[in-house]
Amino acid sequence: MTGSAQREKGTPGRLAELLIDASTEAIDAAGGHSGGVYLRSSTPGLLRLAVLAGLPGPLFRPWNRLSVDNKFPVADAFRLGVQVVLPNAAECMRRYPQFAASLPFQFGSQYVPVMSGSTTYGVLTVLRPSAADTTEVLSGLDRMTRLAEELGAALRDLEDEHKDEDGPCVAWDGEPVCVRTAATHRPEGRMARFVWDPATAVVTGDGALHTLLGVGPDESPGTARAIADALAPGDTYQVMAALRATAAGNPPPLPLRVRAADGSIRLLDLWTPATGPVPAGGGHPVSGVVLDPGPAPVADSAADLLPDGVFCLDRLGLVTYANPRAAQLLGSPREELLGRPLWEGVPWLNQIGCEDQLRGALLSLGSVHFHVRRPEGQKQPPEGYEGDWLALAVHPGHDQLTCTVAPSTRVSGPPIPLVPVHPEGADAPGNGVTSLAPLYRPIVLAIALTEAVTARQVSAVVMKELLPAFGGRRLAIYLLQERHLYLAWETGFPQGFLAPFDGIGLDARLPGVETLTTGRPLFFDSMQQLAEAYPGIPLDAEVGARAFLPLIASGRPVGSAILGFDRSRNFSSEERAVLTALAGLIAHAMEKAQRYDSEAALARGLQQALLPRRLSAHPQVETAGRYLPGTQGMEVGGDWYDVVESGDALALVIGDVQGHGVQAAATMGQLRSAVRAFALGDRPPDEVMSGTNHLLIDLDPGQFASCCYLRLDPASGLVQVARAGHPPPLIRTPDGRTRVWDIPGGVVLGVDPHAQYPVTELQLEPDSILALYTDGLVERPGVDIDDGIAALRVALSKAGGPAARPGGRSLAGVADRLTTAARHAADRPDDIALLLAARRAKPGRHP
């Protein structure tokens, strides 16, 4: 449940230091209780949590990785380069319902992009108590913005220092570094500081150190051993061992408790501010604080005598105190609790419901109360335990959480309703725990399903959101077609096991069929129950549980879903109700997806019919084209390209109709036909543009398109070009240099019937490459389009010359290299068209 404040091996020390400093200062500036920095990763489009301050890392692991296209505030701040301020939970639910549903607690949050110039490195984040409105957080937001600007400048300097190294240095690909926030209350008693350098054996301390150790102001404490002897005569070796371990980069996780010569308790906190490999000669310098806590040990002794259990956690989840009764009730000795994460000291508390409650306490700073059941198989409860249930309360403060634990029979009021929820890998019966998951899981699933448009996307959402919530390991979804069920998705089942059931008729006596025909969900707590209910049915496992859910949308059968669990379990009435409700959501999403798939198939057929099946050829010109649909909507759009014989020349054209979908594709087809007709008549480029402009205005007022039209004479190499609001062509010369052909042009087509489109001429050398492209290839959210064009120039230069030159590759190979990143991108917000042309020196040189 906790992370380490230490940097992992291989983590760039300087980068981590910058991020940690910015996070802790931002939390203080914004009046928050926790926060961190999301940083770009080496995976395009993926943000990773680099630093998390004031919260236990594993408890927030689901939010460690975020796509820049997610409907989350961090993603919007990064992608759009804007501040996002959510003063309270109501505003969060209004603007980001999926994020609010995943963390349904009362807290506010602020997100500021970390930028330098046109480069966005990440997002600085602070979580804080709820506020009535945004005006209450503006002063802190201004300070946080300045910190983000300073961090961006520092990251730019760091990047410049390492610009010759392979890969981006300002990126994060590991787990987050978890750090503690600064304490708000100074401890009582006397405190002194010192520094020990193991390489020189020199100890330097402040004036308070002399007073605390009882030596005069002119006397030096001498060596580290002398300090240890003066500090704790009976614990000298323990102190020396801790000093040496800290110098080696392994400081104790908690302050050491040692006794002075008079028997009083003193605390010794050690750390090393240095990072990187341990230097030869003894290790890193060690900083230390000696604290005489005063009455604190007396308070601990008093709490030790309480009849109920009391234990404390820091904000990273480490147990800092536990009285004997808490250790007795939790079933773990005190020495196994202190200094360890709670989930390690009490492994059976590692349950979804406990995580929900702790997240709520940590984020909202409000007390939470819940019941938890001791797992079966544990040793007999101690005297006075009275049952298997414990009542836990968590009272959070800024620096720590104080928790109480007592037998539930001693708590007044009715017991909390329990819903058994078993995390993945721990779904044994008897580990039930009150969980908020059933309350918000339908909301999270419903919101996620609204963004899924295909059957595969719906199935992926179910696998991601539904299975983990209930500890499931296996999923199969069947869809109904012509009174037969066909397998649409499976995960977790043995390979080939479900194949015999693919295409099964509705007259078969199988649970997956009967749940649909009867409309009733079927739950089997064990595989034995399933075998007894359906004798002779093939089983994929000997142990486990199964749930068969009907997918029915508004009374219409859609299919059925199978959830598989690796262990036997008891499905509670609440679980059955939630799963049945979720099946209805899945059915509606699947029905919508089936309609979408049918419409998308028609649209893709239209798109393929409108794009050229082959490009016009010429002995002295090699051409290659590529089209990639956008991944949003129906994956059809208005980008197109064409190569047409125009007298003795070749006409090369590329265009982009505004919008996406069938309407954009239909308009594209009409424009392509018009341009082709003009080109076949060997009309000059400016007349082609003007004629197409008038046609678009007559066809669809309000619709517009960009276009670039070139007429290439293969014999002379003369190129004439006219441009209508389209990105400029690129030229790669035979020596590998590239440049932007920044030619003048007119406005986009369809806007001004009197628009003029000037013609520019250029001489194209043999073995040069012309590149025409649409903005989908070079434009990214939050990135200037000029930077995208510059990146395409670099890629074209590295892609190699035409195959006619030594070491060259086919133009088709060049086109594939230029579209590799886009082709493998999980999300393309716009469709992409690319057209390349290379002029050969003589006919027949290229096979």
N, C-alpha and C positions, 0 to 999 in steps of 0.2 A: 504494500500500500504506500510505500514511500520511495523516493528516489534519493540519490546521493548528491551532496553538495559538491563533491569532488568532480573534476573533469575526467572524462573517460580518456583512455589512451588513444592517441591519434586525433583528439579534438584540438583544433587550432587554438592555442592558448590565448593569443592576442584577440582573436575574434570573440572567444567566449568572454574574456574580460570586458570588452566593449559592450556586449549585449547584457551581461549581468549588471554592470554599472548603470546602464540606461534603464533597465527594468526596475531596479530598486529605487533609483531617483524618481522615476515616473510615478511609482506607487506613492511615494511620499508627496510628490507635487500635486497629484490628483486626489489625495485623501483616500486612497484605496487600501485594500487589505491584501491584494495579490495581483499578479499580472505576469507579463513576459513578452517575448518577441517571437513572432513567426518570421521565418526567413525563407527565401526562395531556395529550392533544392536543385540538384543537377538533373532531376527529371523535369522536363518542360511542363509547365502548368500545375506543378505540385508545390504547395507550401508545407513546411515542417516546423513544428514548435521547437525552437532552439533553446530557449531559456524559460523556465517556469519558476516564479518566485512566490513563496508563501502558500503553495499547494502541493500535495503529494502527487508525484508524476503518474504512477500506475493507476491511481483513482480517476485520472482524466485522460487515460490512454486513448479512448475513442476519438479524441479531438487532437491527436498529435499530428495527423496528416489531413490536409484539406486541399481540394482542388480549387484553383482560382475561379472556376466557373460555378462553384457551389453558391446556393442562396444563403450564405452566412455573412455576418458583418465583417469578419476578417478578410474574406475573399473580395467583398465589394471595396473595402478600403485599399487593398492591393491593386485590384484590377482597374478601378476608376481613379485611384490617386486622390481620394477624398477622405475627410474625417467622418467617422460614424459614431454618433453619441446616442446611447440608449440609457436614459436616466432611470428607468424602472422596468419591471417585468411586463407591464401593460404595453409600453411602447415597443418593447422587444417582440411581443406576440403580434402586434399590429404590423410591424415591418418585416420581421423574420420569424414567421410561425414555426418553421421546422427547427430552427435553433432553439426557440423558446420551448418547444415540446421536448427537445432532447435534454434540456436543463431547466425543468419547470420550477424554478426557485426565485425568491424575491431578492434580486440584486440588480445593480446598474453596471454598465460597462462602457468603455471608451476605446476607440481604435484610431490610430494615427499612422498614415503610411510613412515609411522610412525611405526617403528619396534623396537623390543628388542629381540635379539636372533632369534629364529625361529617364534616368534609371531608377527603378523601384526595387529596393532590396528586400523589403519585408514590411511588417506591421508591428508597431509598439502597442501593447494592449494593457489595460488596467481594469480590474474588477473592483467595484466599490459598493457601499451600501446604497439602497434605493434613494432616489431624490424625487421630489414632486414634479419637476420639469427640468429642461435643459439649462435654464438660466442659473440654477444652483451650482452647476459644475463648470461654468465658463472660465472662471479664474484659473482653476486647476488645469483646464484644457489648454489654455494659452501656454502655461509652463510646460506641459507635456508636449505641445507642438514644438517648442524651442528645443527640447531634449531630442525629439525625433529628427529635427534638422541637424543638430550637432552630431547625432549618431550617423546620419546619412553621409555627412562630410567626412567623418572618421572612416567609414566603410569605403568610401571612394578613395581615400588616401591609402588604405590597406590594400585595396585592389590594384592601385597604381604601383605599389611596392612589389607586388607579386604578379604583374601582368605577363611576365615571360614564362611563368609556370604553366604546366598543362592543366586545363580545366579551370573553372572559376574558383577563386579562393574565398569569395564572399558567398558561400552557399552552405547549406546544412543538410546532411544526409543521415545523421545518427539520431539516437534518442535524446530527449531534452535534458539539459543540465538543470537539476532542481536545487534551488538555493533558499535559504531562510531570509525573511525580511528583517529589517532592523527592529529591535525590541523597542516598545514604546515606553516601558517603565524601567528605570534603572533599578538594579537590585539594591536592597538595603545593605548597610555595613560598609566596611572599608574595601577598597579595590586598588590594586597596583598593577603596573605593566612592566614587561621586560622583553628583551630580544636576545636570543642566543645564536651565535654563529658557530656551527660545528667545525667549520674549516679552521677558524682561528681560536676557538674555545673562549672567545670574548663574550661576556655578559654585560649588557647595559640595561639599567632600569631607571624608572622615574623616582622622584622623591618619596612617593607613597610606599615604594618597595622597601626602602630602608626602615620606615616606621613599622610596616607590617612584619618585617623579619626581625625587628628589634636590634638593628645595628645603627651606628651613628651616621650622620650625613656625609662624613668624610671617609667612611669605611666602604670599601668595595665588597660586594657579595662574593667576588672571586669567580670560581668556576661554577659550572652547572651543578656539579655534585655538592658544592658548598650551599647553593641555593636550596637544593633538595633537602640537605641535612637541616638547614635552618627552617625550612617550610614545614617539613613532615619527617621528624627523626625516625619514626617507625615505618615510613613508606618510601624510603630513599630509592630503593631499587625499582619500585613501581613508577615513580616520577621519572627516573632516568630512562626506563624502557619506553615510556610514553614520549619523551623528548626525542629519542632516537627514531622511533616509528614516525613521528611527525616530520622530522627532517627527511625521511625517506618517502614522504608523500602520503602517509597513512595516519592522519591525526585521529585521536579517539572521537567517536561520534558524539559523546556527551562529556561535560566537565568531570574531571576526576574528583572523587570525594576522599580527602586525606585528613589526618588528624595532626594538629600542631602539638608542640611539647606540653601545653597545658590541657590537652584533651579536647579542645574545641574543633569543630568541623571547618575545614577550608576547602574551597573549590578551585580547581586549576583547569583553565580552558586553554588549549593549545591549537595552533593552526600555522600554516605556512602560506604566505601570500604569493610565493613563486610558483611557476608552472613549467612544464616541460620535463625533459629527462633529469634524473638526479645527478648533480655534478659529482665528479670524483673528489675525494677528500672529506667525506662526512655527510654531505647532503645539503638541503636547502636551509636557509636561515629560518628559525622558529620564533614566532611571536607568541607571547603568553600573557594571560591575565590571571592574577591571584585574587580571590574574593573571600573575604571573611563575611559570610552571609548573615551574621547576627542571629536573629530569632528564627530564621527559616527552618533549621533542623528541629526546633521545638514544635513548629507547626506540623512538620512531617510526623513527628512522634505522636502528636495529638490525633492526626488523621489515621495513624496506624491502629488506634483503639476504637474506631467507629465500627458499629455492628454491620453497616452496609459497605459494599465495595466502592472504593474511590480510586480512580487512576487518571493520569493526565497524559495528553499527547501534545507534542509541538505541532506546528502547522504543516510539517512534512510527514506526520503520522508516527513519529518515534514515541515510544512510551518513556516518559521522563519520570514518572512516579507511579507506584501501585501499592496500596496498602495490603496487608495479609489477607483480608476478607475478599478483595477483588481477585487476588491470585487464586484463592480457594474456589470462588464461584466460577471463574473462567477456566479452571482446571490446568493452570500453568504456574510453575514456581516463579517467584518474583525475579530470580536471577535470569530466567528465560524470557521475561517480559521487558525488563529495564534495558533501555538502549537499543531495542529492536523495533522494527515496524510492527504495528498491532497485528497485521495479517500474518506475520511470521510467528509472533509469539502465541497467537490464538488462531491457528489455521482454519478452524471450522467457522470463524466469522467472515471468511472470504466468500460472501454471498451477495447477490445482486441487491437485495433489500438493504443490507447494511451499507453498501456503497452509496445507494440513493440517499439514505439518511445522513451519512457523513458529508456527501456533496452538498446537501441542503444546509447543513450547519456551517460548513466552510464558506459557502458563497453568500448566504443570507445573514450570517452571524446571529441567527436566532436559535433558541433551544429546540431540540427535537427529542421525542420520546417514542420508543418502539419496543416490541417484544421479539425475542429470538429464542429458538429452541436448541437445547444441547443435542448434538448428534447421537444417534444410536451407537452402541458399542463402546461409549466412553465409560470410565470407571464409575462406580456408584457415587451418587451425589453426596456431599458431606452432610454432616448432621445439621438439621435445620434448613435443609435445601428446599424441601417440600415441592417436588415436581420437577419437570423437565424444562420449564419455561423461565427465562430471565427477563426482567424489565430493565432496559438501558435508557439512560438519559444523557444527552450531550449538551453541554453549556459552553459555547464558543466565546473566546475573547480574541483580542487582536493578536496576541502572541502564542496562546495555547488553548487547548480544549480540555475542560474538566468533565470527566464522565463518572456517572454513578451506575452501579449494577446491584440488583437485588432480586431475590426470588419473586416471581410474578404474583404468587399467592399473597404476598405482603403489600401489593400495590392496590390502592382503593380504586373503585370504578370497574366497569366491565373490561374484559380483555380486548385487545386490539384485534379486529378481524384479520385472519391470516390467509395469505395466498401463497401456496408453495411455489416458489420460483427457483429453479436450479440452474446455476451458471454452467456454461459449457465445461464438460469434464467433471462436473460434480452433481450429477442429477440423480443421486441415490435418494430413495424415499427417506423421510424423517428429517431432512434438512430444511424444512419450510421456514420462511422468514417473511415478515411483512414487507412488501415491496411496492414502491410507487410505479414500477414498470407497467403493470396491467392498467393503470390509470392513464398513462400518457402514450403507451405503445400504439393503441389504435390511432391516435392523433399523428404520431410520427409516421406510421405506415401510410395513413391516408394522404398526408402531405407529400410523401415520397412517391406514392403511386400517381399523383396528379402530374408528375414530371416524366413518368414512364409512358412511352407511346407505342412501343412494340411489345409483342408477347415475350420476347427474350428479356427486354428491359423490365417488364413486370415481374417475371420470374426471378431476375437478379435482385430486385428490390425485396421480394419475399424472402429470398435466401439471406440477404444482408440484415433485414430488420426483424423478421419473424423468428427464424431459427435461433439466433442467440438469446432472444428474450425468454425462451422457454427451454433452453438447453438442448434443442434438437440438433441432430447431426446429419439427418438425411431428408431429402425433399424430392418429391416427384409431382409434376403437374401434368394432367391429361386434359386435352381439349376435345370437345364433342364435334364430330363431323359426320353427317349422314348416318346417325344412330350407331356410330363406332367411336371409341375413345382412342386418341392418338397421343403418344408421349411427346410433350412439348419441352420438358426440362427435367433433368435429374441431376442430383449431386449426392455423393456419399454412399450410394448403393454399389454392391459388387459389380464389376464390369460385365455387361451382358445379361444381368439377372432380370431386368425389366423388359428385355427385347421380346420375349414370348407374349407379353401382355399388350404390346403395341398394336392398335387396330382391333382390339377386342370388342365384340358386340354387346349391346345392352341387355341381351338375354343371358349372359354369363353370370354364374353365381360367385361373384368376387366382391370383397368389401368396397373396392374402388368404384365398382359399378353400382352396387346397391345403395351406397351413400348418395349417389346422384339420382337414381330412379325413385328412391323413397324421400329424398330431401332431408334425411336425418344424418347428422354426424355420428361416426362410430369411433369409440375409444376403447382401446385394449391396453390394460395396465401391464400385461406381460405377453410374451410370444406364445406362452402356453394357452392363454385365453383366446388368442387369435386362432391357434390351431384347433382348439376345441369348438370354436364357433364355425369354422370353415374346414372341416376334415379334408385332409389331402392337399391343402393349399401349399404351394412351395414357400419356404421361409428363407429369407436372406441371412438370418442370424438365429441363434438359439436363445439369446438373452436380449431383452429390450422391451420397448413399448411402441405402440403405433396409434396414430390418429388419422382417420379418413374423413375428409371434409368435403361436403358438396359445394360446388361453385355454381350458384344460382343467382342471376341478376334480374331483378324485377319479375320473378316468376319464370324466367326463361333459363333452361339448363345450359351451362357453359362448359362444365367439365368437373373434374375432381382433383383434390390435392391429398398427398400422403406426407405426413410428418413422421420421421423415425427418430427414436431415442435409443441410446446404447444400453440403457439400464431400465429395469422395471421401475414403474412409478405409479402414483395414484393421481389421477386427474381430478382436481377439486371441481366443485360446481362453478366457482368463479372462473377457473381456467377454461372449462368447457364453454361457458358463455362468451368469454373473450375470443376464443379461437373460432367459435361459430360466427361471431360478428365480423371478425377479420376475414373469414372466408367470403362473406358477402362483399366486402370491399375489394378483395382480389377478383371476384367474379365480375363485378362492374368494370374493373380496370382491364381484365382480359377481354371482355366484350368490346370495350372501346378499342383495345389494341387490335382485335381481329378486323374491325371495320377499318382502322387505320392501315393495316397491312394490305387489305384489298385495294383501298384507294391509292396507297403508295405504289403498289405494283402497277396500277394503271398509269400513274404519273411517271414512274420510271420508264415504262414502255413509250410514253409520249416523249420523254427526254431523249431516249436512245434513237427514236425515229427522227427527231429534229436535228441531232448532231450528225456531222458527216460520217458516213461509214468508212470512207477512204478519202485521202487528200489527193488533189490533182498532182500529177508527177511531171517532172521535167528533167532531161538528161543532165543538166548542169546545176540543179538545185535539189538538195535533200531537205525534207521537212519532217517534223514530228510534232504531234499534239497530245495533250493530256487534259482530261476533265475529271475533277473530283467533286461530288456533290457535298453540300453542307450536311452536317449530322443533325441539325435541328429541323423539326417539322417533317416534311415528306421526302427530304433528301433530293429535291429537285429545285432548280433555280433558273436564272436567266443568263448565265454566262455561256458564251459560245465562241467558236473559232472556225475558220474555213480557209481553204486554199482553192482558188478558182483560176482557170486559164483565162487570160484577158488579152486577146490578140497574141502578139509574140512574147508577152510578159506573163508573170504570175501575180495575181492579187492575193495578198495575205491580210486577213481581217480578224480582229478579236473585239468582243463587246461584252457588256454587262448591263442587263436590264435590271432596273430597280426592283427589289423585293425577292421573294422566294415563292415556291409553290407552283401550282398548275398555271395560274394566270401569268406569272413571270415567264414560265417555259413556253406558253402559247405565244406571248408577245415576241419572245426571242425567235421562235420559228418563223414568224411573219417578217421580222427584220432580216433574219438570215436569208430568206428567200428574196427579199427586195435587194439586199446588197449583192447577192449572187447574180441577179438579173442585170443590175447596173454594171457589174464587173464583166459579165459575158459580152456586154455591148462595148467594152473597152472605153468606158467613160473615165475622165480624169478624177483623181481622188476627191477634189473639192466638190465636183458635181455629184459624186456618189454620196458624200456626206449630206449635201443639201437636199438631195432627193429623198434620202432615208429620213432626214429630219422632218420634212413635210409629211411623209407617210405616217410617221409615228404620231404626229400631232393630229392627223385626220383619224387614225385608228383609235386612239385612246388618250384624249386630253387629260393631262395630269400625270401620265406615266412618262418616265424619262429613262434614258440609257446612255452609257458612255461607249465610245467606239474609237478604234484606231485602225486606219486603212492604209496599206502600203501597196505600191505597184513596183515590182522588181523586174528589171530587164536582165535576164541571166547572162546575155552575151556581153553587155557593157558594164554591168554591175551598178547601173543607175537605179537609185531608189527614190521614189516620190511618195511622200507621206502626208496625210491629213489626220488631225486628232480632234476628238470631241470629248473633252473632259475626262480623258482616260490617262492612266499612268504612262509615263514616257517609255519608249522601247530601250532595251539595253543592247550594246554591241560588244562582242568579244573579238578582238583582232587576233591574227595568227600567232602573235608573240605572247598571247595569254592575258594581255591587259584588257580591262573592261571599262566602259564608260556609259553614262546615261546620255541618250540622245534627247536632250532637253529642247524639244522643238515647240514653236508657238502653236496654239490651237484655239478652237472655239468652245462655246459652252456645250453642255451635254445635249444630246438629241431630245426633242420633244418639248423644249421650253420656249424657244424664240424662233418664229417662222422666218425671220429676217437674218438669222445668224450667219456669219461668214466663217469659212474653214480654210485658212491659208495652207498652201502646199509648200513643203520644204523638201529640198533635194540633197542626196548624199551619195557618195561613191562607195560601194561595198567591195572590199578587197576579196580576192579568192581565199577560201578557207576561213573566212570570218563567219561569226554566228550572230544572227538577229534573234532577240528574245522579246516576244510579246506576252503579256500576262495580265490577269485581272487582279484587283486589289485584295482578293481573298488570300493570295499567295504571300503578300507582303505586309498586310495590316493585322495588328493584334491589339486587343483592348489594353489601353494604358501605355502603348508604345507608339512613338511617332512614326508615320508611314515612311518618312525619309530614312529612318533607321532600318526599316524593313527592306527598302529598296537597296540600301547599301549592303545589307546582309546577302541579298540575292546576287548583287554584283560579285561579292567575294565567292559565293558558291559557284557562280558561272565560271569565274576565273579558275577555280580549283577542279571543276568538272572535266576539264580536258577539251582539246580541240576536236574537230571532226575526224572521222576515221581515215580520211585521205592523208592526214599528216601523221608522221611517226609518233607512236605513243598515244594517238587519239582513240576515241571510241565512237560508236555509232551515235547519231543524233538522238535516237530513241533512248540509248543509255544515258546520255546527258539529261534528257527530260526526266528520266526516272530518278536520277540523283537529285535534281532540283526539287522534286516533289516528294522525296522520301519522308522528310519530317511531317509534312502535311498528311501523307497517306497513312502514317502510323499514329497520328494524333487521335486521341479518344474523342475529342470534341472539336469540330470545325464550325465556327459560327457562320461562315460564308462559303459559298461554293467557289471553286478555283478552276480557271482555264489557263493553259500555257501553250504557246505555239512557238516553235523554233524553226529557223531556216538557215541553211548554210550553202553558200555558193561555191561550186567547184571550179577549179582552174580550167579543166578540159572535160568534155563529155567522156564518160566511160571510165574515169579514174576511180570512181567508187563502184565496187561490185554491186 
